[in-house]
Amino acid sequence: MTSPAGSGTPSGLFASIVIVSYRSRADLPRLFDCLDGQTDPDFETILIDNASPDDLGPDECVQERADVYIANPDNTGFARACNQGLKLARGRFTVFLNPDAFPEPGWIGALKAAEARWPGVAAFGSLQLLDEDPALADGVGDCMSAAGIAWRGAHRKPVPQMLEDADVFSPCAAAAAWHTGWLRDRLGGFEESFGSYYEDVDLGFRHRLLGGRVIQLAGAVVRHRGSGSGSRYSDYAVFHGNRNRMWCHVACMPGPLFWTLLPLHGTATLLLWLHAIWRGAGPAYGRAMRDGIAGLPAAFERRRRLQAGRVASSWDIARVLSWSPLALATRQAVRFRLR
């Protein structure tokens, strides 16, 4: 991977923290309290509200606490709003932070130390603990199966003992740091057609195609409230998650792996559909497949561009996929030895 050093912004700031909010009024005061309590204040905050109702958007006090505040007249979707913040970022790193992800006091300091400890690495993930029970992990890095299905490693499982920094497939966008120059110039930000769901996995996959690494940090800790498990089967989540999963797999999986694993991906898609029907979300899944198939010409055109610029070999990608059905079924953490 080409070192991102030298392509940062001239402000001298370490980080620009981009917070995209929607109906997040209840969480934002606590979030800004956590940011005010950081032991290292070398950051700015960019708060973008995606057309929340007046009584659920940031109140005036929160708006004034942000260094930059933007109120979008329409809900542009998470990916586009993140890119909006990326364009404004002045820090060497752009850090995406969900309104319900509450960082511990040493969080920014841990990210900053990682920049020095891992020179040339452009992406870092945070250790996410469940806010309601911090003995359980909300996620220790995103994982990708050979079937083309991603999951949050160790979600709602006991935090692994003696946790150390590790190489993971991609960082969860709830609390992820990306080198600003690398993200803007090489990756072009998030894929805006995704709207929400899988946009961070797609970004991480594209980062891998360009030879990038992702270091999941043990010492950069946030407590993530997140949404309840039932929301995984809401119409919105089922539709966007499964449509975008199809588009990500088509665009990003390298050629030899794509054609070899296509039957496995198709089988997994069918099994997920049956699971969605069992959960009462079959119609939303059906719409996801319909719109996903309709969008395949654009996905294959995107694939042509991404694969033409690919630096990583098929083997490089294969080694950071999970080949264990058990790991997928049980949401195990899939982490790789640092090299």
Helices and strands as residue ranges (DSSP letters): E 15-21, H 28-36, E 43-50, H 60-65, E 68-72, H 78-88, E 93-97, E 101-103, H 107-117, E 123-130, E 136-139, E 142-144, E 150-152, E 157-158, E 166-167, E 175-179, H 180-181, I 182-187, G 192-194, H 199-209, E 214-224, G 229-233, H 235-252, H 255-278, H 282-294, H 296-308, H 314-318, H 325-330
